[in-house]
Amino acid sequence: MISFPKPPKKKHSRHISNPKPTYEDYCEFDEDGAVCGQPYAETHEIWGGKAYRNTSIKFKMQMKLCRKHHNYVQDSPKATKYREELNRRYQRIFEERNPGLCFVKVFGQDYIRGKL
């Protein structure tokens, strides 16, 4: 029986728009007018998941969040109101930056007007 060597494992590489956090990356989490400001904040895609993560990266719909607030925004049921506010805020930013594109066609939902 002939055995062939296994191919080398691929190294995990970060996406070019999601570099390793540095001391200059500050957390942008703001609730009630108080900004966190912790260094080494990670990049958070506003519309994540398999469906819209790459689209969020492409249109720079991202913000920096420290690990604590990143987990809070992603997983906490208490953060629903904050996530909805972020969706509306970044939809406005998208529409200002890309006046020729329809937000609903790109992201599938209208967060400001509440229509599909």
N, C-alpha and C positions, 0 to 999 in steps of 0.2 A: 504494500500500500504506500502510495506516495503522499507525503504531507507537505503542504505549502505553508510558508510563514504567514502569520497574521499581519494584515496591514497595520501601520502605526495608527494610534488613536489621534483624532484631531483635537487640538487644544481649543478650549473654549475662549473665544475672543469677544470682546465687548463691541457692540454696535458702534459705528463711527460717531453717531450722534449721542451716544450714551457713554462718555468716557468715565474713567475712574474718578470718584469725587476727590477734590483737593480742599485745602484750607480756605481757598478763596470762594468756594461754593457754599453760599449761605442759604439756610432754610427760609423759604418765602411764605410759610404758613402764617396766615393772619386771620385772627378771629377776634372780633370786637375791637379792631384797631391796633392790636398788639402783635408785632411781627416776632417770630421765634428767633431767627438770626443765628442758629447754631451752624458751625462750619461743617465741612465734609457732607454736605447735603447731596442726596441722590437725585437723578432725573426721574420725574414722574410724568407719564403720559396721561393727559387729561382723559382721553378715550382709549383705554387699554383693551386688553383681551386679544384674542386671535383676530377678530374682525377688523379692529380699527387701530391697533398699536402702530403698525407701519405707516398708516395714513396720518396719525398724530405726529409721528416723527417727521414725515415728509413736509407737513405744513407747520412744523415747529410749535405744536400745541402741547408744550411741556413746561413744567416748572420744577424748581429745586425744592426738595423736602428732606429733612433729617429722617433717620430711620424710624424714630418714634411717630412722627406725623405721617410718614409714608404708610406705615402699617395702619394707623388710625384712619386715614382717608380711604384706604383700600378695603379694610375689613370691618370697621366698626359700624353697627347700625345707627349709632348716635351721629355719625358723620354724614348721614343722608342729606340733610339740609345744606351742609357745606359743599358736598359734591354737586348738588343741584345748582348752587350759586356759582361754583367753578364752571359748570357746563354752560350756564348763561353768559358768564364773563368771557370765556374763551370763544363762544360762538360769536359774540360781538367783535372780538379781536380778529377772528377768521374773516368775518364779513368786511371789516375795514381793510384788511390786508389783501383780500382777494375779491374785489367787487364784481368780477366777471363770472365767479363760480357760485353755484347754488349749494348752500351748506347742507341741505337735506339730501341732495344727490350724492354728496361726498360722505357724510356721516350717518345718513339714514333717519334722522329725527330732528325736529325743531324744538330746541330747549327753551327758547324765548316765547314763542307763540303757542307752543304745545300741540302742534299739528304734525302729521306725517307727510 
